[in-house]
């Protein structure tokens, strides 16, 4: 029995309310495949039964599980290489010079999915800035999905994932073969940590990052959610920090962000707000 349009509308509302993601009705067919595991784990027989349970338990952990299951988890090592090239060639050298007294750098990979972006940052720093080995490097990866946070923390990837963007020399230098998978080295593990976090929730105010990568996630948010998330990023970024968005995304908040165009990529500088 297929999902009714009324139930599909309700599921889209659940996803929006718990993750900020606006789910396209053209993709309603994904409910059937992505929610089956929740149906089975809850001892239910159908999506209809799941929807009935959601309607009777509004705001429950079941809602969060549904929102997590419908999150798009698409990433790869060194995705959108131009941004990494810009960091390596221009932005990081200047940032390192500015932090020479504190000898601390903090990065946030927001909506990090299975973690390749965070590990890519760690490899970039170790490969091209060896002097930072004595610095405190903190790379935080966050995702709404508990399953993705567990996967990221494991640091284990299959050959298909390795083949997507990871240079061969990095594989040999920073990964260790474990059976059918490859695992990040202990040195990289000391640099990265992963947490479950909903981007629509405000992070602790004491957190300040030098570089935030918020890429290829806001395209799924409605305007009001995008604004809320960008305000969170503004509060979480150091005054001389840098924000990177996806190739098809723009900040569109001239009161808070200055767009910096370069030959390689676009990034955003936070503006002082009175």
C-alpha positions in Angstrom: 0.0 0.0 0.0 1.6 3.3 -1.1 1.9 6.3 1.1 -1.1 8.7 0.9 -0.5 12.3 0.0 -1.8 13.4 3.4 0.7 11.1 5.2 3.5 12.3 2.9 2.6 15.9 3.7 2.8 15.1 7.4 6.2 13.4 7.0 7.6 16.4 5.2 6.4 18.6 8.1 8.1 16.3 10.6 11.4 16.5 8.6 11.1 20.3 8.4 10.3 20.7 12.1 13.2 18.6 13.3 16.0 19.3 10.8 15.1 22.5 9.0 15.2 20.6 5.7 12.5 21.4 3.2 11.8 18.1 1.5 10.7 18.3 -2.1 7.4 16.5 -2.8 8.9 15.1 -6.0 11.1 13.0 -3.7 8.4 11.5 -1.6 9.2 8.1 -3.0 12.3 8.1 -0.8 10.1 7.8 2.3 9.4 4.2 1.4 13.0 3.1 1.3 14.6 5.3 3.9 12.1 4.8 6.7 11.8 1.0 6.4 14.5 0.4 9.0 12.7 2.5 11.5 9.5 0.6 10.8 11.2 -2.7 11.4 13.1 -1.5 14.5 9.9 -0.3 16.1 8.2 -3.6 15.4 5.7 -2.0 13.0 4.3 -3.4 9.8 3.9 -0.3 7.5 4.6 3.4 7.0 1.0 4.0 7.8 1.6 2.6 11.3 4.7 4.8 11.6 2.8 7.9 10.7 0.1 7.1 13.2 2.7 6.7 15.9 4.3 10.1 14.9 0.9 11.8 15.1 0.3 10.6 18.6 3.9 11.3 19.8 4.6 14.8 18.5 8.1 16.0 19.5 9.3 12.5 20.4 12.6 10.9 19.6 10.8 9.0 16.9 10.4 12.3 15.0 14.1 12.9 15.3 14.8 9.5 14.0 12.7 10.1 10.9 14.4 13.5 10.3 17.8 11.9 10.5 16.8 9.1 8.1 15.7 11.6 5.5 18.9 13.7 5.7 21.0 13.7 2.5 24.4 12.3 3.3 26.6 13.1 0.3 30.3 14.0 0.7 33.7 13.0 -0.5 37.4 13.6 0.3 38.6 17.1 -0.8 35.2 17.8 -2.4 35.2 21.1 -4.4 39.0 21.1 -4.5 39.2 24.9 -5.4 38.2 25.7 -1.8 41.0 23.5 -0.4 43.5 25.0 -2.8 42.5 28.5 -1.7 43.0 27.6 1.9 46.4 26.0 1.3 47.8 28.7 -1.0 46.4 32.0 0.5 44.1 31.9 3.5 45.8 29.5 5.9 49.3 31.1 5.6 47.8 34.4 6.6 45.7 32.8 9.4 48.7 31.0 10.8 50.7 34.2 10.9 47.8 35.9 12.8 47.6 33.0 15.3 51.4 32.7 15.9 51.0 33.8 19.6 48.1 31.5 20.6 49.3 28.7 18.4 45.7 27.4 18.1 43.5 26.8 15.1 39.9 25.7 15.2 37.8 24.5 12.2 34.1 23.5 12.0 32.9 21.1 9.3 29.1 21.7 9.7 26.8 19.0 8.3 29.8 16.8 7.9 27.9 13.7 6.9 30.4 10.7 7.1 33.3 12.9 7.9 35.5 13.1 4.8 35.6 16.9 4.9 37.0 17.0 8.4 39.6 14.3 7.7 40.5 16.2 4.5 41.3 19.3 6.5 43.5 17.3 8.9 45.4 15.8 5.9 45.8 19.3 4.3 47.3 20.7 7.5 49.7 17.8 8.1 50.8 17.7 4.5 51.4 21.3 3.8 51.9 22.9 7.2 54.1 20.5 9.2 55.1 23.3 11.6 51.6 23.1 13.0 52.4 19.7 14.5 53.2 21.5 17.8 50.1 23.7 17.7 46.7 22.9 19.1 44.5 21.9 16.1 40.8 21.3 16.7 38.7 20.2 13.8 35.0 19.7 14.8 32.6 17.8 12.5 28.9 17.9 13.3 25.9 16.3 11.8 22.3 15.8 12.7 22.5 12.1 12.1 23.8 10.0 15.0 24.7 7.2 12.6 26.8 9.6 10.5 28.6 10.9 13.7 29.4 7.3 14.6 30.7 6.6 11.1 32.8 9.8 11.1 34.3 9.0 14.5 35.3 5.5 13.3 37.5 7.0 10.6 36.9 3.9 8.5 36.1 4.0 4.8 35.5 1.5 2.0 37.5 1.5 -1.2 34.7 3.2 -3.2 34.8 6.1 -0.7 38.5 6.3 -0.8 38.5 6.5 -4.6 36.3 9.6 -4.5 38.8 12.4 -4.2 41.6 11.1 -2.0 45.1 11.4 -3.6 47.0 8.1 -3.7 49.9 9.6 -1.7 47.5 10.7 1.0 46.1 7.2 1.2 49.5 5.7 1.8 50.6 8.4 4.2 47.5 9.0 6.3 45.4 5.8 6.1 46.0 2.2 7.3 44.5 -0.9 5.7 42.2 -2.8 8.1 40.6 -5.8 6.3 38.4 -4.4 3.5 38.5 -0.9 4.8 41.0 2.0 5.3 41.3 3.7 8.6 42.7 7.2 9.3 46.0 7.3 11.2 46.2 8.0 15.0 47.9 11.4 14.2 44.8 12.6 12.3 42.5 11.3 15.1 44.1 13.6 17.6 43.0 16.5 15.4 39.4 15.7 14.8 36.3 15.2 16.9 32.7 14.6 15.9 29.4 15.5 17.6 25.7 15.2 16.8 24.2 18.7 16.3 21.3 20.2 14.6 22.3 23.3 12.6 19.1 25.0 13.6 20.1 24.8 17.3 22.5 27.5 18.6 25.9 26.1 19.6 27.5 27.1 22.9 28.5 30.7 22.8 32.0 30.1 24.0 32.9 28.2 20.8 34.7 30.4 18.2 36.2 29.0 15.0 38.7 30.3 12.6 37.3 28.5 9.6 33.8 27.2 9.1 32.8 25.0 6.2 29.0 24.9 5.7 28.8 23.5 2.2 26.0 22.0 0.2 23.4 21.9 3.0 21.5 25.2 2.9 20.2 24.5 -0.5 17.7 22.3 1.3 16.6 25.0 3.8 13.9 27.6 3.3 14.9 31.3 3.6 14.1 31.8 7.2 16.1 28.7 8.2 19.1 29.8 6.1 19.1 33.2 7.8 19.0 31.6 11.3 21.8 29.2 10.4 23.9 32.0 9.0 23.4 34.1 12.1 24.7 31.1 14.1 27.7 30.9 11.9 28.4 34.6 12.4 28.3 34.3 16.2 30.6 31.2 16.0 33.2 32.7 13.7 36.3 34.7 14.8 36.2 38.3 13.6 39.0 37.5 11.1 37.6 34.1 10.3 36.4 32.6 7.1 33.1 30.9 6.0 32.8 28.6 3.0 29.5 27.7 1.4 28.7 25.3 -1.4 29.2 26.3 -5.0 25.5 26.9 -5.6 25.0 28.7 -2.2 25.2 32.4 -1.3 25.1 34.2 2.1 22.8 37.1 0.9 23.2 38.9 4.2 25.1 42.1 3.4 24.7 43.3 7.0 26.6 40.3 8.3 28.8 38.9 5.5 31.2 40.3 3.0 31.6 38.2 -0.1 35.2 37.7 -1.1 35.7 36.7 -4.7 39.0 35.1 -5.8 40.2 33.3 -8.9 39.8 30.0 -7.2 36.7 30.2 -5.0 34.3 32.3 -3.0 34.4 32.8 0.7 32.7 35.0 3.3 34.2 37.4 5.8 32.1 38.2 8.9 31.3 41.9 9.3 31.0 43.6 12.7 27.4 44.0 13.9 26.5 46.6 16.4 
